[in-house]
Amino acid sequence: MNELYQIPTIIAEIGCNHKGDFEIAKELIQLAKDCGADYAKFQKRNPRELLTKEQYNAPHSVSYNAYGDSYGAHREFLEFDIDQHRQLKEYCESIGIGYATSVWDLTSAKEIIGLEPDFIKVPSACNNHKALLQVLMESYTGDIHVSLGMTTKEEENQLIELFKRGQAIGRLVLYSCTSAYPVPFDQVCLLEIKRLKESYKDIKDVGFSGHHLGIAIDVAAYTLGASYIERHFTKDRTWKGTDHAASLEPSGLQKLVRNIRATHSALTYKENMSEIEMTQRQKLKYKTK
């Protein structure tokens, strides 16, 4: 039994990779389950609350990935309402995988709190939204996961102090994250995981949200102490949309789960000599005289 490292939690971040299609969302949940992920995670936004009028009416920065004439229309197209999220949660529960969601604004946070998921995620873009964090601390009893992409050390310290004042520090899970899609390997900054674990002994745990290519980095993140591994997940990386290129397809997620589970099994000390070596010892070990 491995007492040094807990079994890692693997989160398939479906996000908006469903392309606004509810049936594709359910298919991705099933695929995530088949791959061995522990959670299928989505995103919840209220675009008119989240965006300024200028942001809402501006064109998408990459027209090829747009699902609407403006960025706001694009976001509306990809959004599921709270009843659809309730159905997604029920579907997750029916097939034996956890449901989770990132929330980007107050309305979304209050709606998702009503679904009582195991945890609620705050994305890097909103980890300085104090009113949002306050609502989660005061009105939700589950764990609050927060990504630290695009975040200064001063903002990080303010976040920690806010959770301490709110007496919710023991429910906080911080994620090491670099917000780029995809992020080059030399900017993943894996040692942030170690820094977070050493700096904040009173938080619940540390996770890793990766936007890199491949799956080697995730095993390293786990061995450095990340108890949650979150990766964007899609059925087809060539699909239209911003996140697909930095996502894992089913074959990649399946291998990631396999490799991390194998690594968990391997992270032990050897007590004297392992039983499996005895046969080889009899055959190969030098006989002392």
VMD Tcl script that draws the C-alpha trace (Angstrom):
set ca {
  {0.00 0.00 0.00}
  {1.34 3.43 -0.96}
  {1.08 5.69 2.10}
  {3.35 8.44 0.73}
  {1.27 9.38 -2.30}
  {-2.52 9.33 -2.40}
  {-4.22 7.96 -5.48}
  {-4.44 10.96 -7.83}
  {-7.74 12.37 -9.03}
  {-7.91 12.71 -12.82}
  {-10.20 15.44 -14.15}
  {-11.27 15.47 -17.80}
  {-11.89 19.17 -18.53}
  {-14.56 19.06 -21.22}
  {-15.18 22.77 -20.76}
  {-16.78 24.01 -23.97}
  {-15.33 21.31 -26.20}
  {-18.89 20.01 -26.69}
  {-19.37 22.78 -29.29}
  {-22.71 23.73 -27.73}
  {-24.18 20.30 -28.48}
  {-25.74 18.58 -25.46}
  {-25.45 15.10 -26.96}
  {-21.74 15.61 -27.67}
  {-21.35 16.68 -24.04}
  {-22.90 13.40 -22.87}
  {-20.74 11.43 -25.31}
  {-17.62 13.13 -23.91}
  {-18.71 12.24 -20.36}
  {-19.01 8.59 -21.37}
  {-15.63 8.68 -23.12}
  {-14.02 10.24 -20.05}
  {-15.51 7.49 -17.91}
  {-14.29 4.82 -20.35}
  {-10.78 6.29 -20.17}
  {-10.75 6.00 -16.38}
  {-11.10 9.68 -15.41}
  {-12.59 10.45 -12.01}
  {-14.43 13.64 -13.01}
  {-15.91 15.21 -16.12}
  {-15.71 18.98 -15.75}
  {-17.56 21.76 -17.57}
  {-17.73 25.56 -17.44}
  {-20.61 27.87 -16.52}
  {-20.82 31.48 -17.64}
  {-23.41 34.23 -17.83}
  {-21.86 36.11 -20.79}
  {-23.84 39.35 -20.31}
  {-22.79 39.51 -16.67}
  {-19.21 38.43 -17.26}
  {-18.37 40.60 -20.27}
  {-18.43 44.35 -20.69}
  {-20.59 45.70 -23.52}
  {-17.46 46.28 -25.58}
  {-16.18 42.74 -24.97}
  {-19.58 41.24 -25.74}
  {-19.92 43.06 -29.07}
  {-16.32 42.65 -30.20}
  {-15.52 39.96 -32.79}
  {-13.85 36.74 -31.67}
  {-10.07 37.14 -31.79}
  {-9.79 34.05 -34.01}
  {-12.66 34.11 -36.50}
  {-12.16 30.46 -37.48}
  {-13.05 29.36 -33.92}
  {-16.08 31.65 -33.58}
  {-19.60 30.30 -33.10}
  {-21.19 33.74 -33.39}
  {-20.84 37.15 -35.02}
  {-19.50 38.65 -31.77}
  {-17.54 37.22 -28.87}
  {-20.66 37.47 -26.71}
  {-22.76 35.59 -29.27}
  {-19.99 32.99 -29.48}
  {-20.09 32.48 -25.72}
  {-23.90 32.31 -25.66}
  {-23.86 29.61 -28.33}
  {-21.54 27.41 -26.26}
  {-23.40 27.92 -22.98}
  {-25.62 25.33 -21.28}
  {-28.34 26.57 -18.91}
  {-28.59 25.38 -15.33}
  {-31.20 22.73 -16.14}
  {-28.85 21.23 -18.72}
  {-26.06 21.22 -16.13}
  {-28.40 19.44 -13.74}
  {-29.01 16.82 -16.42}
  {-25.26 16.48 -17.06}
  {-24.67 15.93 -13.34}
  {-27.41 13.29 -13.24}
  {-25.93 11.58 -16.29}
  {-22.47 11.57 -14.68}
  {-23.89 9.99 -11.55}
  {-25.81 7.40 -13.56}
  {-22.63 6.06 -15.19}
  {-20.31 6.40 -12.20}
  {-18.15 9.45 -12.85}
  {-18.01 12.70 -10.89}
  {-19.42 15.98 -12.20}
  {-17.69 19.33 -11.70}
  {-17.83 22.82 -13.16}
  {-15.82 26.02 -13.29}
  {-17.83 29.16 -12.58}
  {-16.98 32.56 -14.05}
  {-19.49 34.96 -12.45}
  {-21.81 35.40 -9.49}
  {-24.97 34.15 -11.20}
  {-23.22 31.00 -12.41}
  {-21.69 30.39 -8.98}
  {-25.08 30.63 -7.24}
  {-26.69 28.32 -9.81}
  {-23.98 25.66 -9.55}
  {-23.95 25.84 -5.74}
  {-27.57 24.69 -5.96}
  {-26.45 21.48 -7.69}
  {-24.14 20.61 -4.75}
  {-21.23 19.14 -6.72}
  {-18.23 17.67 -4.86}
  {-16.17 20.74 -5.72}
  {-16.46 23.97 -7.67}
  {-13.55 25.38 -9.67}
  {-12.62 29.03 -10.08}
  {-10.62 29.55 -13.30}
  {-7.41 31.54 -13.45}
  {-9.24 34.40 -15.16}
  {-11.50 34.91 -12.13}
  {-9.32 34.14 -9.12}
  {-9.22 37.87 -8.29}
  {-13.04 38.15 -8.38}
  {-13.47 38.67 -4.63}
  {-17.27 38.76 -4.68}
  {-17.34 35.42 -6.50}
  {-14.91 33.85 -4.04}
  {-16.88 35.27 -1.12}
  {-20.12 33.70 -2.34}
  {-18.44 30.32 -2.67}
  {-16.93 30.53 0.81}
  {-20.17 31.62 2.46}
  {-22.83 29.69 0.52}
  {-21.11 26.46 -0.48}
  {-19.81 23.74 1.83}
  {-17.72 21.72 -0.65}
  {-14.12 22.16 -1.72}
  {-13.15 25.22 -3.74}
  {-10.52 24.64 -6.42}
  {-8.65 27.66 -7.76}
  {-6.21 27.88 -10.69}
  {-3.25 30.26 -10.45}
  {-2.58 31.02 -14.11}
  {-2.08 34.71 -15.02}
  {-1.62 35.50 -11.32}
  {0.98 37.64 -9.58}
  {2.45 36.61 -6.24}
  {0.71 39.61 -4.67}
  {-2.65 38.42 -6.02}
  {-1.87 34.90 -4.77}
  {-1.17 36.24 -1.27}
  {-4.43 38.22 -1.34}
  {-6.30 35.06 -2.32}
  {-4.80 33.13 0.58}
  {-5.61 35.89 3.06}
  {-9.19 36.05 1.77}
  {-9.68 32.33 2.38}
  {-8.12 32.59 5.83}
  {-10.45 35.42 6.80}
  {-13.37 33.44 5.42}
  {-12.29 30.39 7.46}
  {-12.29 28.35 4.25}
  {-8.55 27.75 3.88}
  {-9.02 24.06 4.70}
  {-11.36 23.70 1.70}
  {-8.99 25.37 -0.76}
  {-7.19 23.43 -3.49}
  {-4.65 25.48 -5.46}
  {-3.68 24.50 -8.99}
  {-0.34 25.22 -10.55}
  {-1.18 26.48 -14.04}
  {0.26 28.41 -16.98}
  {-2.47 29.95 -19.10}
  {-1.46 29.35 -22.71}
  {-3.00 27.00 -25.30}
  {-0.78 25.08 -25.74}
  {1.96 26.11 -23.33}
  {5.61 25.39 -24.27}
  {7.34 22.89 -21.98}
  {9.85 25.45 -20.74}
  {7.00 27.60 -19.42}
  {5.00 24.89 -17.63}
  {6.96 25.67 -14.41}
  {6.35 22.36 -12.66}
  {8.31 23.34 -9.56}
  {5.43 25.66 -8.69}
  {3.71 22.52 -7.39}
  {6.50 22.02 -4.86}
  {6.46 25.71 -3.91}
  {2.71 25.69 -3.28}
  {2.92 22.57 -1.12}
  {5.76 24.00 0.93}
  {4.31 27.51 1.23}
  {0.71 26.71 2.20}
  {0.53 23.91 4.72}
  {-3.01 24.80 5.77}
  {-4.74 24.47 2.38}
  {-6.48 21.20 1.55}
  {-4.32 20.18 -1.41}
  {-2.46 21.12 -4.59}
  {-3.39 20.26 -8.16}
  {-2.01 20.75 -11.65}
  {-3.96 22.13 -14.61}
  {-1.98 21.41 -17.76}
  {-2.35 22.96 -21.20}
  {0.77 21.39 -22.72}
  {1.12 18.79 -25.45}
  {1.47 15.10 -24.65}
  {1.23 13.35 -21.28}
  {4.79 13.07 -19.91}
  {4.53 16.30 -17.91}
  {1.49 15.07 -15.97}
  {3.38 12.14 -14.47}
  {6.10 14.54 -13.32}
  {3.43 16.84 -11.83}
  {2.02 13.94 -9.83}
  {5.42 12.86 -8.49}
  {6.06 16.46 -7.40}
  {2.93 16.33 -5.28}
  {-0.10 17.29 -7.38}
  {-3.05 15.28 -6.10}
  {-5.37 16.50 -8.87}
  {-4.41 16.30 -12.53}
  {-6.69 18.28 -14.85}
  {-6.42 18.12 -18.64}
  {-8.67 19.50 -21.36}
  {-10.49 16.67 -23.15}
  {-12.03 16.40 -26.61}
  {-13.09 13.77 -29.08}
  {-11.18 15.37 -31.95}
  {-8.34 17.90 -31.61}
  {-9.10 19.27 -35.10}
  {-12.62 20.38 -34.14}
  {-13.52 24.06 -34.32}
  {-12.84 25.85 -31.03}
  {-10.09 27.44 -28.96}
  {-9.25 24.60 -26.56}
  {-9.22 21.53 -28.80}
  {-5.59 21.86 -29.91}
  {-4.34 21.75 -26.30}
  {-6.71 18.91 -25.32}
  {-6.27 15.17 -25.07}
  {-8.27 12.81 -27.25}
  {-9.57 9.55 -25.72}
  {-6.42 7.58 -26.55}
  {-4.29 10.23 -24.85}
  {-6.46 10.44 -21.73}
  {-6.55 6.67 -21.45}
  {-2.74 6.52 -21.56}
  {-2.44 9.37 -19.06}
  {-4.69 7.54 -16.58}
  {-2.75 4.30 -17.15}
  {0.64 5.99 -16.66}
  {-0.33 7.90 -13.53}
  {-1.97 4.87 -11.92}
  {1.17 2.84 -12.70}
  {3.34 5.59 -11.22}
  {1.23 5.57 -8.05}
  {1.86 1.84 -7.69}
  {5.60 2.33 -8.22}
  {6.10 5.14 -5.70}
  {7.13 2.99 -2.73}
  {10.27 2.12 -0.83}
  {11.80 -1.33 -1.03}
  {11.67 -3.16 2.28}
  {14.90 -5.15 2.52}
  {14.49 -7.19 -0.68}
  {11.28 -7.60 -2.66}
  {9.71 -11.03 -2.90}
  {9.72 -10.90 -6.69}
  {13.54 -10.77 -6.64}
  {14.04 -13.99 -4.69}
  {13.99 -16.27 -7.74}
  {16.47 -14.07 -9.57}
  {18.68 -13.91 -6.49}
  {18.91 -17.68 -6.34}
  {19.97 -17.74 -9.98}
  {22.17 -14.66 -10.35}
  {23.50 -13.42 -7.01}
  {27.22 -13.88 -6.38}
  {27.78 -16.60 -3.83}
  {30.03 -15.39 -1.05}
  {32.79 -17.76 0.07}
}
mol new
graphics top color blue
foreach p $ca { graphics top sphere $p radius 0.5 }
foreach p [lrange $ca 0 end-1] q [lrange $ca 1 end] { graphics top cylinder $p $q radius 0.2 }
display resetview
